[in-house]
Amino acid sequence: MPSSPKIKKEDMLQAALELVARDGYAALNIKAVARELGCSTAPISWQFGGMDGLGVKDHILDYQFIARR
């Protein structure tokens, strides 16, 4: 049985960034990011502990800040 493809943290962040750029922050949720990646919500929850608190939104803000430099 072949193993499932590994989704990198960077790929998750990129998918979230693209989602925000296209649909705005209001559209950002774990199911929408998973849909962008074509995966379940499990890898995102495992990497980031979900979308709450210091999750994906803070990483996106950091990523955007660095990208603007």
C-alpha positions as CSV (number, residue, x, y, z in Angstrom):
1,M,0.0,0.0,0.0
2,P,1.6,3.3,-1.1
3,S,2.1,5.9,1.6
4,S,0.1,9.2,1.3
5,P,2.0,12.2,0.1
6,K,3.6,14.4,2.7
7,I,2.4,18.0,2.9
8,K,5.0,20.4,4.0
9,K,4.4,23.2,6.5
10,E,5.5,25.7,3.8
11,D,2.9,24.3,1.4
12,M,0.2,24.7,4.0
13,L,1.2,28.3,4.6
14,Q,1.3,29.0,0.9
15,A,-2.2,27.6,0.4
16,A,-3.4,29.7,3.3
17,L,-1.8,32.8,1.8
18,E,-3.3,32.2,-1.6
19,L,-6.7,31.7,0.0
20,V,-6.4,35.0,1.9
21,A,-5.2,36.8,-1.2
22,R,-8.1,35.5,-3.2
23,D,-11.0,35.4,-0.7
24,G,-9.9,37.6,2.3
25,Y,-9.1,36.7,6.0
26,A,-12.8,36.0,6.7
27,A,-12.6,32.9,4.4
28,L,-9.5,31.5,6.2
29,N,-10.4,28.4,8.2
30,I,-8.9,24.9,8.5
31,K,-11.4,23.3,6.1
32,A,-10.8,25.9,3.4
33,V,-7.0,25.4,3.6
34,A,-7.4,21.6,3.5
35,R,-9.6,22.0,0.4
36,E,-6.9,24.1,-1.2
37,L,-4.4,21.4,-0.5
38,G,-6.6,18.5,-1.4
39,C,-6.2,16.9,2.0
40,S,-8.0,16.4,5.2
41,T,-7.7,18.8,8.1
42,A,-5.5,16.4,10.1
43,P,-2.1,17.5,8.7
44,I,-2.9,21.1,9.4
45,S,-4.1,20.4,12.9
46,W,-1.0,18.3,13.5
47,Q,1.4,21.0,12.2
48,F,-0.3,24.1,13.7
49,G,-2.5,22.8,16.4
50,G,-5.5,24.1,14.5
51,M,-6.4,27.6,13.4
52,D,-6.9,29.2,16.8
53,G,-4.5,31.1,19.0
54,L,-1.0,31.3,17.5
55,G,-2.0,29.0,14.6
56,V,-1.9,29.7,10.9
57,K,-3.0,33.3,10.9
58,D,0.0,34.5,12.9
59,H,2.3,32.5,10.6
60,I,0.7,34.1,7.6
61,L,1.3,37.6,9.1
62,D,5.0,36.7,9.7
63,Y,5.3,35.2,6.2
64,Q,3.8,38.4,4.7
65,F,6.1,40.6,6.8
66,I,9.2,38.7,5.7
67,A,8.0,38.7,2.0
68,R,7.7,42.5,2.0
69,R,11.3,43.0,3.1
